[in-house]
Amino acid sequence: MTRGNVVVELVHVQSASKRWVLSRPRTWAIIAVGLLLITLICGFVWVQRSPANLRYASASATHEWVKAWQAGEVIALVRHTERCDRSANTCLGPADGITQAGSIAAAEVGRGFTQLGLEKTRFFSSPLTRTLQTAHYMLGHDAVAAEWLETCGPTMRNEVVAHKTAGQNMILVTHSGCIADFERQTGYPRAVAAEYGSTVLARIDAQGQLEVIGIMNPEGWQRLAK
C-alpha cells in the first residue's frame, strides 16, 4: 500500500510539473502585459509633466479656450524673446534688451494675440528692458510695468489671480523663472523651461477658479491662424 501511495504521489507531482510547464508561456505573457502597462503609465506621467502643447490640441479643445478668451477669462504668461546678452545675433539696442531677431519673433507672437482680439485685454510687463521691448514689439505700444512680474517667487499664482479683472483677459510679459514659479504652483513642478516667446495660457472663471489651458509656442500661433 505504501508503494502504491508513493506511485500515486509521484504521478501527482509529475502532473503538477507538466501543468507548470504548460502554464509558463501564459504566465510570461501576463508579466509582459503588466510591464507594458507600467511603461505606458510612466510615459503618460512623464509627458504630462508640462502643460499640454496647444499646437496639437483638437479643434474642439481649441474652440473652448478661444471661447474663454472671447469671454475675457484668460491670462497669458509670455516669456520675453531672445536676450541680447546670451546671443551672438545683432542686438536691438541695450545689452540687457533683446536681439533684432527677438523683435521680429515678438511681433509674430503679437499677431497671434491680435487675431484673437484685444478688445477685452489688459497688458502688463516686467520692468526689465528685455520684457518691455518684447511687449512693445508684440503689440506696437508699451505695456504697464509691474514689479511683481520680475520678482515672482512663491506668490506668483496668487498675484496673477489677484490682478485679474473679471471680463478682461490679461497678457503678462515676464521671465522663464516666473513662468516656472507659476507652473509649480499650479500642478506642474517638473515642467520644461519656457522657450523664448512661448506662452502659458490659463483660465480664471467668474468664480475665481484657475485652470491651466496649455502652452502656445511661437509656431503654434501659425497653426491657429490656419
Phi, psi and omega in degrees: 000323181295318179297322178298319179296320180297317180298316179299316180296320178297320178298318178297318181296315180296320178297317179296320179297318179296320179298321179295317179298317181292329185272346183301316177303319179294320179299314180294326177297318179297317179297317180298316178298319179298316178296322178297317179297318179298317179298316180296319179296315179297320178297319179297316179299319181295315180298323184278010180291338175245157174302159182299144176278112186288349175299330184253013180292151178291164179299321181292320179294320177297317179301320183294315183283331174294322176297321177295323176297314180298335178273357180076034184251003190254142169244142182232116176262112185253128174280140177304160180275191193307125179286138178293318186283001177234027183214152175270356179288161182296133180284148176287326183190246181299152182295336180269011179258209181252171178273170175297321176298325178295325179292323177293317179297320179297320179296324179293320176296318179299323178296326176298315179291324181298321180292337175285332183105133185244013183297328182247052188224132172256149192229116182233157179214151167300149183283359180286155186302315185295328178280322178296319179294317178302313180301316182297316182284341175293307189240004175081008177208165184284146174269166175284124180285133182227119183301325185292345176275358173256316185282317176053233180090202188292351180255010187304310180302315182294325177295318179300311181297318183294328183270355180283128176262132180303135178079007180231123171293164182219119175259126183238111178269118190216208188239161181299322179295323179290321177295321177298320177300315181298316181295318178300322184275359178238021172102012180231068184291342182244026182296146176294143181300140181294137177275165178306131175077002180280159185229132170260123180256138176220158180244136172239112185281182184297337179271002179083011179279131183258136177223124177287128180273313181157189182250133174246104175283162186309318182290342180293331180296326180295319178294321179298322181296329181283000000 
